[in-house]
Amino acid sequence: MQKETKEQKFLVKLEHFKTSGVLPKAVKHGKQLAATKYKCTCELCVLCKNNIRERSATRQSEYKEYFKIYGHLPEGVSHGLSGYGAGCRCEACVSSSRMSNLNYLSKIRSQFKQGVSIEDIGLKHGFSGYNAGCRCGVCKSAHKAQNQKQLAEQRKHLAETGGFLNSSTKHGTHVALKYGCRCEICSKFRSDYSNNYREGNEEYLKKQKDGRQRDKQHLIETGDFYSQNIKHGTTAGYYNGCRCTECKIAQTASYHQKKKEKLSA
């Protein structure tokens, strides 16, 4: 019989705490273990968690200020995740941060797939809930809003400075085109990619063209869409060639909504 791992033992204790509200004897209220690992919400533990956050934020701020002034990490802070938090963007620090994020995302997505609720994971519905794998209306809306905000910031920075907000963004990439760069390198990349795509996907593009003609002919003959998933009164209906009143209204509303979002960004 296999021995229980530390993680398994902890999960048993955590489940007991959730059901009974009683911490293990060695764990005390108002201490870091109870506040962070067991996520106790009593007054003492909430106060402890807030103090931890404040100390961490203060320390991080001091490290960033030091790095900004002297151009190197303070004593006791090494390159890696700690260095990234202090503001260093060398290869080692960026790589550590990326791996940490990937591991974290893998962990919370695995928990969500196993049926653990967003709240029990320790998250809230919204952008963080979307990252965990939730696709409820709140999470999808927050994800869309966050992406639009970041894209607007990137495009504004590029328009004002002529450079990218993130140093990892390079000219001649899809990301650079997405941010609105149309320099000679990016324009050539766009043209070459388009030409190469057409040359390598003639059969697929012909299939797409034939499919559009089939859908259009079916719409003319029957007044309905070839695909049962497409309905009247939607932008999909308009894009598939329907010009009934319902589809035109849906398309107009979608156009004005996108224009409003673009102006507000």
FIBA-928271 format. One record per residue: x, y, z of N, C-alpha, C, O, CB in turn; residue in one letter. Coordinates in steps of 0.001 Angstrom, whole numbers, padded with zeros to 6 digits, always signed. Glycine has a CB too. Example, Ala and Ser with C-alpha at 12.3 -4.5 7.8 and 13.67 -1.06 7.14 Angstrom:
! FIBA-928271
+013190-005690+007800+012300-004500+007800+013200-003300+007800+014236-003319+008465+011308-004473+009046a
+012850-002250+007080+013670-001060+007140+012900+000030+007870+013409+001138+008039+014084-000598+005725s
***
This chain:
! FIBA-928271
+000841-001199+000000+000000+000000+000000+000881+001257+000000+001801+001371+000810-000954+000002+001232m
+000598+002199-000911+001408+003384-001028+001115+004371+000110-000025+004521+000551+001173+004041-002379q
+002176+005031+000566+002018+006033+001613+001449+007317+001011+001707+007652-000145+003369+006310+002318k
+000672+008020+001825+000122+009290+001376+001230+010338+001254+002117+010422+002103-000973+009774+002344e
+001166+011118+000205+002139+012198+000032+001738+013375+000936+000635+013412+001482+002222+012646-001475t
+002655+014325+001074+002363+015515+001887+001161+016272+001329+000320+016774+002073+003593+016446+001947k
+001104+016339+000004+000005+017049-000649-001335+016377-000351-002326+017051-000070+000237+017115-002166e
-001357+015054-000414-002588+014308-000135-003020+014475+001321-004207+014635+001608-002393+012821-000456q
-002052+014436+002238-002364+014630+003661-002943+016024+003902-003897+016202+004659-001099+014423+004527k
-002331+017011+003228-002814+018378+003391-004232+018526+002866-005056+019190+003495-001889+019357+002678f
-004537+017903+001700-005868+017991+001116-006928+017384+002035-008053+017878+002108-005892+017295-000238l
-006562+016316+002731-007483+015693+003700-007773+016668+004840-008923+016842+005245-006883+014365+004263v
-006716+017300+005350-006881+018281+006443-007694+019488+005978-008522+020018+006719-005499+018749+006966k
-007446+019906+004754-008166+021055+004205-009645+020750+004051-010492+021587+004364-007575+021464+002857l
-009959+019548+003568-011352+019136+003404-012054+019070+004762-013217+019452+004891-011432+017770+002692e
-011326+018578+005774-011878+018515+007138-012180+019917+007658-013205+020139+008303-010895+017795+008094h
-011281+020864+007373-011489+022248+007813-012695+022865+007115-013458+023606+007735-010234+023095+007544f
-012873+022570+005837-013996+023130+005082-015340+022636+005607-016318+023383+005653-013862+022781+003608k
-015368+021378+005997-016632+020792+006456-016918+021082+007931-018074+021251+008320-016613+019294+006231t
-015867+021139+008748-016067+021306+010199-015754+022716+010699-016263+023140+011737-015208+020315+010947s
-014912+023439+009956-014507+024765+010404-013449+024754+011486-013140+025789+012076-015687+025504+010894g
-012884+023562+011751-011886+023407+012817-010514+023175+012190-010337+022252+011395-012262+022228+013774v
-009545+024018+012552-008178+023860+012048-007460+022738+012776-007811+022430+013915-007394+025168+012197l
-006452+022108+012144-005613+021123+012849-004951+021763+014074-004756+022978+014105-004529+020545+011893p
-004610+020970+015066-004072+021484+016330-002825+022339+016134-002639+023341+016825-003753+020333+017259k
-001971+021942+015192-000711+022662+015003-000883+023985+014256+000053+024781+014181+000265+021788+014257a
-002076+024224+013703-002319+025437+012917-003125+026429+013752-004177+026082+014288-003065+025103+011589v
-002632+027654+013861-003261+028661+014705-003875+029779+013861-003359+030137+012802-002242+029239+015692k
-004980+030315+014354-005611+031461+013703-004706+032686+013803-004014+032882+014801-006990+031756+014335h
-004723+033507+012752-003906+034706+012747-002474+034465+012300-001647+035376+012324-003904+035309+014099g
-002183+033223+011889-000849+032880+011409-000895+032658+009891-001959+032439+009312-000308+031612+012139k
+000285+032720+009264+000360+032665+007806-000223+031372+007237-000903+031400+006211+001798+032813+007361q
+000034+030252+007887-000440+028957+007383-001965+028920+007307-002536+028491+006305+000069+027814+008277l
-002616+029374+008375-004083+029368+008409-004660+030354+007403-005668+030082+006750-004588+029703+009818a
-004002+031505+007290-004526+032570+006430-004349+032278+004945-005236+032571+004143-003851+033875+006765a
-003203+031699+004574-002901+031515+003150-003194+030109+002636-003813+029944+001585-001458+031837+002897t
-002751+029099+003377-002950+027716+002918-004382+027234+003144-005002+026661+002249-001978+026781+003633k
-004899+027474+004352-006252+026997+004666-007312+028025+004284-008507+027730+004302-006365+026667+006156y
-006863+029248+003935-007764+030318+003493-008894+030565+004500-010061+030713+004137-008356+029972+002121k
-008506+030602+005759-009479+030889+006821-009915+032344+006712-009098+033222+006434-008878+030598+008236c
-011204+032599+006930-011747+033960+006774-012151+034596+008101-012936+035545+008122-012947+033933+005848t
-011616+034074+009213-011902+034713+010489-011180+036070+010544-010313+036347+009714-011466+033796+011679c
-011535+036902+011510-010985+038258+011588-009462+038251+011716-008778+039043+011068-011597+039004+012770e
-008933+037353+012554-007481+037291+012765-006738+036903+011484-005705+037486+011156-007151+036291+013879l
-007271+035916+010768-006612+035426+009555-006696+036433+008412-005750+036575+007636-007231+034104+009121c
-007826+037133+008306-007965+038170+007277-006968+039295+007538-006343+039809+006611-009415+038727+007243v
-006825+039677+008820-005864+040718+009197-004434+040275+008881-003624+041063+008393-005996+041057+010697l
-004136+039006+009166-002812+038448+008878-002526+038480+007376-001436+038864+006954-002709+037003+009410c
-003512+038073+006574-003328+038058+005119-003101+039464+004579-002262+039668+003701-004544+037423+004431k
-003844+040432+005100-003673+041824+004657-002282+042346+005010-001660+043057+004221-004750+042727+005291n
-001794+041984+006212-000454+042407+006628+000629+041810+005729+001606+042473+005383-000201+042005+008084n
+000432+040540+005357+001387+039863+004461+001434+040575+003114+002509+040810+002562+001002+038368+004265i
+000254+040916+002589+000182+041598+001299+000849+042973+001353+001566+043366+000432-001275+041742+000859r
+000603+043691+002438+001193+045031+002576+002715+044963+002644+003412+045750+002002+000646+045728+003830e
+003225+044009+003435+004682+043857+003555+005298+043470+002220+006350+043978+001831+005032+042804+004619r
+004622+042558+001525+005128+042112+000225+005136+043251-000786+006096+043415-001538+004285+040950-000305s
+004053+044046-000801+003957+045164-001743+005018+046224-001451+005612+046790-002368+002557+045792-001687a
+005249+046486-000158+006265+047474+000234+007656+047013-000187+008440+047786-000737+006228+047718+001757t
+007951+045744+000079+009253+045184-000269+009469+045199-001783+010550+045533-002267+009380+043752+000270r
+008420+044833-002517+008503+044816-003981+008752+046212-004522+009550+046401-005440+007220+044239-004591q
+008062+047189-003945+008221+048576-004373+009646+049070-004131+010212+049778-004964+007223+049474-003641s
+010216+048699-003001+011597+049096-002675+012584+048472-003656+013521+049127-004113+011955+048682-001230e
+012362+047193-003975+013245+046505-004931+013178+047169-006307+014203+047371-006960+012861+045010-005045y
+011944+047510-006745+011776+048144-008060+012467+049501-008109+013112+049839-009102+010285+048306-008392k
+012335+050267-007052+012963+051582-006995+014486+051462-007043+015160+052242-007716+012530+052326-005725e
+015014+050475-006323+016467+050240-006308+016959+049865-007702+017973+050379-008175+016833+049126-005296y
+016220+048953-008359+016629+048501-009693+016560+049650-010697+017418+049762-011573+015739+047329-010164f
+015543+050504-010574+015376+051635-011483+016546+052622-011346+017004+053193-012336+014035+052350-011205k
+017029+052817-010093+018096+053798-009834+019474+053254-010231+020252+053923-010910+018102+054194-008345i
+019753+052011-009787+021115+051481-009942+021297+050548-011129+022426+050284-011541+021509+050758-008704y
+020194+050044-011687+020291+049205-012873+020686+047767-012601+020939+047012-013540+021259+049794-013807g
+020747+047366-011325+021015+045963-010987+020194+045602-009756+019692+046478-009051+022547+045715-010733h
+020064+044311-009508+019224+043838-008410+019878+044112-007059+021104+044070-006949+018941+042342-008562l
+019086+044389-006041+019661+044609-004706+020225+043317-004122+019895+042224-004583+018602+045188-003760p
+021053+043442-003134+021668+042277-002493+020589+041395-001870+019678+041879-001199+022694+042720-001418e
+020712+040099-002104+019730+039160-001570+018637+038798-002557+017873+037863-002315+019111+039728-000341g
+018548+039524-003669+017550+039229-004703+018275+038657-005913+019133+039318-006499+016728+040511-005093v
+017936+037443-006281+018624+036778-007384+017782+036833-008648+016577+037076-008598+018943+035322-007023s
+018438+036602-009790+017722+036566-011066+016783+035362-011081+017122+034279-010605+018716+036505-012265h
+015624+035577-011629+014586+034549-011636+013258+035223-011346+013021+036349-011784+014885+033420-010593g
+012394+034545-010614+011068+035089-010310+011160+036346-009442+010430+037313-009660+010214+034032-009606l
+012069+036324-008450+012246+037494-007582+012792+038680-008377+012365+039819-008188+013193+037159-006410s
+013746+038390-009272+014321+039439-010100+013290+040066-011017+013302+041278-011232+015463+038892-010914g
+012387+039241-011566+011336+039757-012443+010417+040693-011670+010019+041742-012176+010526+038601-013061y
+010083+040306-010439+009236+041150-009596+009882+042480-009276+009192+043476-009059+008901+040436-008316g
+011219+042500-009246+011950+043740-008965+012104+044617-010206+012555+045758-010107+013322+043417-008395a
+011737+044095-011364+011788+044902-012584+012791+044443-013618+012856+045021-014703+012087+046293-012233g
+013579+043419-013319+014569+042937-014276+013883+042145-015388+012983+041347-015129+015630+042067-013569c
+014318+042374-016630+013724+041672-017759+014779+040930-018573+014675+040823-019795+012971+042651-018648r
+015795+040420-017881+016784+039587-018558+016135+038257-018921+015027+037961-018472+018046+039367-017664c
+016815+037461-019725+016252+036201-020212+015874+035255-019069+014825+034613-019109+017243+035513-021139e
+016747+035173-018038+016492+034278-016907+015245+034692-016139+014439+033844-015755+017695+034254-015969a
+015082+035998-015913+013941+036497-015150+012630+036337-015924+011612+035934-015360+014156+037965-014786c
+012665+036654-017206+011465+036520-018040+011052+035056-018157+009869+034726-018081+011709+037118-019443v
+012042+034182-018344+011770+032749-018459+011159+032194-017170+010227+031391-017215+013058+031991-018798s
+011687+032624-016026+011162+032161-014730+009732+032617-014516+008886+031861-014039+012040+032667-013583s
+009474+033875-014878+008118+034409-014731+007139+033660-015625+006028+033330-015210+008092+035908-015061s
+007567+033394-016861+006700+032687-017801+006397+031266-017308+005254+030815-017378+007353+032638-019193r
+007406+030575-016817+007216+029212-016315+006321+029198-015086+005486+028308-014929+008566+028570-015986m
+006497+030187-014214+005661+030287-013016+004194+030486-013393+003306+029860-012815+006141+031443-012120s
+003950+031361-014366+002581+031600-014822+001974+030353-015448+000810+030033-015207+002550+032749-015823n
+002767+029653-016252+002277+028433-016898+001946+027356-015874+000928+026673-015994+003312+027906-017891l
+002799+027202-014872+002554+026210-013821+001298+026544-013028+000498+025671-012692+003758+026121-012879n
+001148+027835-012739-000037+028273-011985-001311+028029-012779-002298+027521-012247+000074+029761-011620y
-001282+028401-014075-002454+028199-014926-002788+026718-015061-003954+026325-015032-002220+028812-016309l
-001749+025904-015210-001947+024453-015317-002609+023895-014060-003478+023027-014134-000603+023744-015564s
-002188+024401-012919-002719+023936-011634-004198+024297-011482-005016+023432-011169-001910+024538-010475k
-004548+025579-011703-005939+025994-011482-006872+025414-012553-008039+025139-012276-006040+027530-011473i
-006353+025228-013782-007195+024632-014832-007465+023165-014536-008557+022659-014795-006526+024775-016215r
-006461+022489-013992-006631+021085-013612-007670+020956-012506-008502+020049-012531-005289+020478-013156s
-007622+021869-011531-008593+021846-010438-010000+022109-010961-010952+021456-010535-008223+022884-009367q
-010138+023069-011890-011455+023405-012431-012024+022237-013235-013219+021948-013160-011371+024665-013310f
-011161+021567-014007-011602+020404-014787-012078+019265-013889-012960+018493-014265-010469+019912-015686k
-011481+019167-012693-011857+018125-011746-013145+018442-010994-013595+017655-010161-010743+017909-010764q
-013734+019600-011294-015013+019945-010682-014929+020899-009513-015945+021189-008881-015679+018725-010238g
-013729+021400-009208-013578+022354-008113-014111+023708-008583-013754+024181-009662-012078+022462-007652v
-014965+024325-007770-015565+025607-008173-014525+026723-008159-013485+026614-007509-016740+025972-007241s
-014822+027790-008881-013918+028947-008947-013667+029509-007550-012541+029884-007219-014504+030045-009866i
-014719+029567-006732-014579+030107-005376-013672+029226-004518-012858+029740-003751-015957+030244-004714e
-013806+027904-004639-012981+026990-003840-011515+027007-004284-010618+026713-003493-013533+025567-003934d
-011282+027348-005538-009896+027484-006004-009249+028721-005374-008028+028815-005252-009843+027577-007557i
-010114+029669-004975-009606+030902-004376-009656+032076-005335-008972+033081-005141-008192+030702-003899g
-010488+031939-006394-010596+032989-007407-012010+033553-007430-012903+033068-006735-010212+032447-008799l
-012192+034581-008240-013514+035166-008449-013858+035082-009928-012972+035047-010782-013565+036641-007948k
-015151+035052-010220-015564+035061-011625-015150+036383-012251-015332+037448-011661-017101+034841-011763h
-014601+036304-013433-014065+037467-014116-012865+037039-014930-012845+035935-015473-013686+038583-013116g
-011857+037903-015022-010682+037596-015824-009926+036387-015269-009492+035523-016032-009759+038808-015887f
-009768+036323-013935-009053+035192-013323-009846+033901-013480-009267+032830-013665-008782+035464-011832s
-011182+034004-013404-012022+032818-013600-011903+032281-015020-011908+031068-015229-013483+033144-013289g
-011794+033188-016006-011619+032778-017397-010308+032027-017568-010252+031017-018271-011660+033996-018331y
-009248+032522-016923-007946+031849-017012-007992+030443-016447-007253+029561-016884-006887+032654-016284n
-008870+030237-015467-008994+028907-014869-009794+027951-015747-009759+026737-015544-009645+029010-013504a
-010519+028505-016731-011272+027652-017644-012767+027887-017641-013493+027264-018415-011015+026245-017317g
-013247+028796-016766-014683+029073-016709-015100+029909-017909-014399+030848-018287-015052+029798-015395c
-016231+029575-018507-016717+030305-019677-018136+030830-019452-018940+030893-020383-016680+029405-020918r
-018432+031204-018213-019728+031820-017929-019739+033225-018535-018698+033715-018975-020008+031869-016382c
-020897+033872-018563-021005+035187-019170-020112+036225-018522-019516+037051-019213-022413+035649-019116g
-020013+036191-017193-019187+037160-016459-017719+037006-016836-017035+037998-017089-019365+036984-014934v
-017235+035776-016875-015823+035514-017172-015481+035871-018617-014418+036435-018879-015490+034042-016905c
-016369+035548-019553-016109+035870-020954-016113+037384-021191-015296+037901-021952-017151+035195-021853k
-017036+038086-020534-017096+039541-020682-015839+040204-020118-015291+041129-020719-018345+040098-019980s
-015387+039717-018951-014186+040288-018326-012950+040033-019183-012092+040905-019319-013980+039701-016917a
-012863+038833-019762-011727+038486-020625-011711+039375-021864-010657+039870-022263-011790+036996-021037h
-012870+039574-022467-012964+040412-023666-012583+041858-023343-011851+042495-024100-014390+040355-024256k
-013086+042374-022209-012792+043750-021812-011304+043946-021536-010723+044968-021904-013605+044128-020575a
-010694+042955-020885-009261+043035-020571-008425+043026-021845-007470+043792-021969-008840+041867-019657q
-008779+042169-022784-008050+042098-024055-008168+043407-024842-007190+043887-025416-008575+040928-024903n
-009374+043977-024861-009584+045237-025570-008784+046367-024924-008224+047212-025622-011076+045593-025594q
-008733+046380-023599-007985+047408-022870-006493+047306-023185-005841+048307-023482-008222+047276-021347k
-005958+046079-023116-004535+045869-023388-004179+046215-024830-003131+046804-025097-004150+044422-023093q
-005063+045844-025758-004817+046136-027170-004817+047651-027413-003991+048167-028167-005883+045448-028057l
-005753+048354-026765-005822+049816-026908-004562+050474-026357-004034+051417-026948-007067+050373-026188a
-004081+049965-025213-002852+050508-024609-001646+050292-025517-000811+051181-025678-002595+049858-023239e
-001563+049089-026113-000448+048776-027009-000478+049674-028251+000557+050200-028663-000494+047289-027425q
-001651+049847-028840-001777+050655-030059-001503+052132-029769-000870+052820-030571-003183+050489-030669r
-001982+052615-028619-001741+054014-028241-000250+054278-028043+000275+055295-028495-002513+054366-026955k
+000428+053346-027360+001865+053497-027108+002647+053490-028424+003584+054267-028604+002372+052371-026179h
+002253+052606-029334+002931+052529-030633+002721+053809-031433+003652+054307-032066+002426+051318-031434l
+001492+054347-031406+001192+055569-032157+001948+056776-031597+002372+057652-032351-000316+055843-032137a
+002115+056817-030271+002749+057973-029626+004273+057920-029653+004933+058950-029791+002283+058074-028198e
+004823+056728-029521+006282+056603-029381+006958+055942-030572+008166+056085-030761+006605+055822-028146t
+006181+055215-031378+006774+054489-032497+007424+053186-032080+008030+052502-032905+007786+055348-033184g
+007305+052831-030798+007870+051582-030281+006817+050761-029569+005716+051243-029302+009032+051868-029335g
+007154+049529-029266+006215+048623-028602+006311+048764-027091+007377+049050-026545+006483+047168-029015f
+005181+048559-026427+005123+048650-024968+005928+047526-024327+006587+047728-023308+003665+048604-024481l
+005870+046331-024934+006634+045183-024433+007905+045006-025266+007859+044989-026496+005770+043883-024470n
+009032+044877-024578+010306+044732-025287+010401+043416-026057+011213+043285-026973+011457+044827-024303s
+009555+042430-025678+009599+041127-026351+008903+041142-027712+009069+040212-028502+008962+040070-025469s
+008121+042198-027992+007420+042304-029278+008392+042740-030369+009114+043725-030216+006237+043304-029179t
+008401+042003-031460+009338+042280-032558+008587+042653-033835+007447+042241-034051+010244+041058-032815k
+009256+043443-034674+008710+043768-035996+008720+042514-036875+009554+041624-036710+009527+044919-036668h
+007787+042472-037795+007714+041326-038694+007038+040124-038050+007372+038982-038365+009097+040943-039153g
+006084+040373-037144+005349+039291-036474+003853+039610-036511+003451+040745-036770+005841+039103-034993t
+003042+038586-036247+001592+038787-036200+001208+039734-035072+000268+040518-035209+000871+037446-036027h
+001933+039662-033957+001639+040528-032808+001841+042000-033180+001021+042851-032837+002535+040153-031600v
+002935+042290-033881+003212+043665-034300+002111+044188-035219+001700+045343-035106+004573+043747-035007a
+001635+043339-036129+000534+043733-037013-000740+043980-036224-001492+044909-036516+000289+042661-038077l
-000976+043144-035224-002165+043286-034373-002156+044620-033647-003206+045233-033452-002244+042139-033359k
-000958+045075-033242-000839+046345-032527-000887+047556-033463-000884+048700-033008+000454+046367-031734y
-000933+047296-034781-001119+048375-035736+000126+048847-036455+000090+049861-037153-001708+049502-035057g
+001242+048121-036295+002469+048544-036971+002388+048221-038465+002033+047109-038856+003706+047858-036335c
+002723+049211-039284+002720+049016-040736+004045+049505-041327+004083+050060-042425+001521+049762-041390r
+005123+049290-040581+006450+049654-041083+006804+048740-042252+006065+047806-042564+007529+049555-039955c
+007921+049010-042886+008326+048244-044065+008478+046756-043744+008057+045902-044524+009640+048793-044626e
+009081+046448-042592+009309+045046-042207+007975+044341-041981+007769+043224-042456+010185+044959-040927i
+007064+045004-041250+005773+044386-040932+004894+044257-042179+004188+043263-042348+005042+045206-039858c
+004942+045262-043043+004156+045207-044285+004630+044077-045191+003817+043391-045810+004242+046544-045032s
+005948+043884-045270+006508+042806-046080+006131+041447-045497+005801+040512-046228+008038+042941-046176k
+006186+041352-044160+005795+040101-043493+004340+039771-043792+003995+038621-044062+006013+040202-041966f
+003499+040784-043742+002070+040588-044007+001841+040109-045431+001065+039183-045665+001293+041887-043760r
+002522+040744-046388+002381+040374-047797+002894+038964-048057+002237+038168-048727+003125+041369-048683s
+004082+038661-047519+004681+037331-047718+003823+036244-047103+003625+035185-047699+006088+037280-047120d
+003310+036510-045895+002491+035510-045211+001215+035234-046011+000798+034085-046156+002139+035980-043779y
+000600+036308-046529-000623+036166-047309-000373+035351-048580-001162+034476-048937-001189+037545-047666s
+000731+035653-049251+001067+034929-050486+001377+033468-050197+000906+032575-050902+002264+035589-051189n
+002172+033226-049155+002532+031848-048798+001308+031049-048366+001197+029855-048647+003578+031844-047679n
+000393+031727-047678-000824+031038-047230-001671+030608-048417-002194+029494-048458-001646+031943-046300y
-001796+031515-049386-002586+031180-050575-001941+030049-051372-002628+029151-051860-002756+032415-051467r
-000616+030102-051497+000095+029077-052279+000016+027698-051618-000036+026673-052298+001565+029478-052463e
+000008+027688-050293+000008+026405-049592-001363+025869-049253-001484+024762-048728+000782+026526-048351g
-002423+026654-049553-003765+026223-049162-004786+026394-050295-005940+026749-050057-004222+027004-047936n
-004341+026135-051527-005237+026304-052671-006490+025434-052536-007606+025882-052796-004502+025966-053971e
-006277+024181-052124-007409+023248-052023-008393+023704-050946-009608+023654-051137-006909+021820-051713e
-007846+024150-049807-008694+024592-048703-009477+025854-049087-010661+025971-048770-007843+024855-047447y
-008807+026805-049775-009459+028048-050185-010538+027790-051237-011585+028438-051238-008422+029034-050730l
-010267+026819-052144-011268+026454-053152-012495+025828-052478-013634+026066-052879-010663+025471-054195k
-012230+025023-051443-013315+024388-050701-014167+025450-049999-015394+025352-049953-012752+023376-049673k
-013489+026466-049453-014206+027556-048799-015082+028313-049798-016238+028625-049513-013216+028517-048130q
-014522+028601-050961-015251+029338-052001-016467+028537-052468-017559+029088-052610-014321+029651-053203k
-016277+027228-052707-017380+026369-053137-018465+026311-052061-019659+026289-052361-016867+024950-053457d
-018020+026287-050791-018974+026243-049683-019805+027503-049599-021003+027439-049325-018250+026026-048377g
-019182+028660-049834-019929+029918-049821-020953+029972-050955-022074+030447-050772-018967+031106-049928r
-020551+029478-052128-021482+029450-053257-022650+028507-052975-023795+028811-053308-020754+029023-054544q
-022352+027349-052356-023408+026390-051999-024385+027002-050997-025600+026857-051135-022793+025100-051415r
-023836+027696-049974-024678+028312-048942-025572+029396-049538-026744+029518-049180-023806+028906-047822d
-024998+030188-050461-025746+031273-051095-026880+030722-051948-027997+031237-051911-024815+032140-051950k
-026587+029658-052730-027601+029044-053576-028726+028433-052735-029900+028537-053089-026966+027974-054469q
-028356+027796-051619-029344+027190-050721-030240+028269-050118-031445+028064-049967-028643+026384-049599h
-029653+029424-049772-030423+030532-049199-031409+031099-050209-032547+031417-049864-029485+031637-048710l
-030965+031227-051472-031829+031758-052529-033005+030820-052786-034138+031272-052953-031028+031972-053826i
-032735+029509-052818-033762+028522-053171-034752+028256-052042-035940+028059-052294-033106+027225-053573e
-034274+028250-050808-035137+027851-049680-035483+029000-048734-036443+028908-047969-034466+026754-048894t
-034706+030075-048784-034940+031170-047853-034379+030900-046466-034593+031679-045537-036407+031443-047752g
-033665+029798-046335-033069+029443-045043-031601+029080-045233-031131+028923-046360-033837+028267-044384d
-030889+028950-044131-029454+028705-044197-029144+027216-044348-029895+026359-043883-028770+029255-042952f
-028021+026929-045011-027573+025546-045190-027211+024932-043834-027546+023782-043550-026356+025484-046156y
-026522+025721-043004-026153+025249-041669-027285+025526-040686-027804+026641-040636-024846+025924-041190s
-027669+024530-039912-028742+024690-038935-028315+025541-037739-029157+025995-036965-029212+023330-038455q
-027010+025756-037588-026519+026542-036451-026679+028041-036668-026598+028818-035717-025060+026221-036191n
-026905+028453-037917-027046+029878-038235-028526+030254-038219-029361+029576-038818-026408+030209-039622i
-028830+031337-037527-030214+031789-037385-030387+033190-037970-029427+033951-038091-030637+031775-035904k
-031632+033512-038331-031958+034863-038768-031893+035807-037571-032136+035401-036435-033359+034909-039433h
-031567+037058-037837-031461+038041-036767-030114+038011-036083-029986+038457-034943-032540+037818-035756g
-029093+037484-036774-027738+037412-036225-026744+037962-037251-027033+038039-038445-027374+035945-035834t
-025565+038340-036751-024518+038804-037668-024040+037661-038562-023637+037882-039704-023329+039394-036879t
-024088+036438-038031-023704+035274-038836-024629+035130-040035-024187+034784-041131-023732+033989-037987a
-025923+035399-039822-026885+035339-040918-026575+036373-041983-026671+036100-043180-028296+035541-040397g
-026198+037578-041529-025848+038658-042471-024603+038297-043261-024569+038479-044478-025627+039988-041722y
-023565+037782-042578-022320+037424-043251-022513+036271-044236-021732+036113-045175-021261+037053-042224y
-023555+035470-044019-023816+034359-044934-024745+034750-046079-025271+033889-046785-024411+033197-044174n
-024942+036064-046257-025631+036532-047446-027075+036938-047271-027687+037425-048221-025572+035507-048447g
-027650+036756-046076-029054+037098-045877-029199+038597-045650-028441+039193-044885-029644+036314-044690c
-030178+039203-046320-030429+040630-046161-031866+040881-045715-032464+041898-046065-030143+041372-047471r
-032409+039955-044946-033735+040184-044382-033639+041290-043328-032539+041645-042906-034316+038871-043765c
-034763+041827-042908-034783+042945-041956-034094+042575-040648-033325+043368-040104-036223+043383-041679t
-034368+041374-040140-033802+040931-038858-032274+040873-038916-031598+041332-037996-034366+039550-038473e
-031734+040311-039992-030278+040172-040126-029608+041535-040308-028510+041760-039800-029935+039255-041315c
-030275+042452-041040-029705+043788-041233-029695+044577-039926-028750+045317-039652-030493+044555-042303k
-030738+044420-039128-030796+045090-037820-029683+044572-036909-029024+045349-036218-032181+044871-037152i
-029481+043246-036913-028427+042638-036086-027050+043129-036507-026204+043415-035660-028486+041104-036177a
-026822+043229-037811-025536+043696-038326-025307+045166-037980-024202+045549-037595-025465+043495-039844q
-026341+045983-038117-026221+047416-037792-025914+047612-036311-025062+048423-035950-027518+048171-038166t
-026618+046861-035451-026395+046964-034007-024974+046540-033645-024328+047157-032798-027415+046102-033241a
-024497+045485-034294-023136+044995-034039-022103+046028-034476-021105+046244-033789-022893+043658-034771s
-022342+046662-035615-021417+047675-036136-021306+048856-035175-020207+049306-034854-021875+048164-037523y
-022459+049351-034719-022448+050512-033817-021846+050171-032457-021199+051012-031834-023865+051048-033630h
-022059+048938-031996-021502+048511-030716-019966+048457-030791-019276+048918-029881-022074+047128-030313q
-019453+047897-031872-017999+047827-032055-017383+049223-032186-016298+049489-031669-017661+046988-033295k
-018100+050107-032888-017617+051480-033053-017577+052203-031712-016643+052955-031432-018506+052249-034044k
-018599+051971-030881-018670+052575-029553-017527+052084-028661-016895+052871-027956-020022+052261-028900k
-017270+050763-028704-016186+050174-027903-014835+050714-028349-013961+050971-027522-016201+048635-028012e
-014665+050887-029656-013390+051392-030192-013142+052836-029752-012018+053205-029411-013381+051302-031734k
-014215+053659-029763-014084+055057-029361-013825+055190-027865-013042+056038-027436-015337+055832-029741l
-014493+054343-027067-014320+054396-025607-012931+053918-025199-012386+054366-024191-015392+053543-024907s
-012344+052982-026008-010992+052488-025709-009952+053554-026002-008758+053321-025811-010684+051219-026521a
***
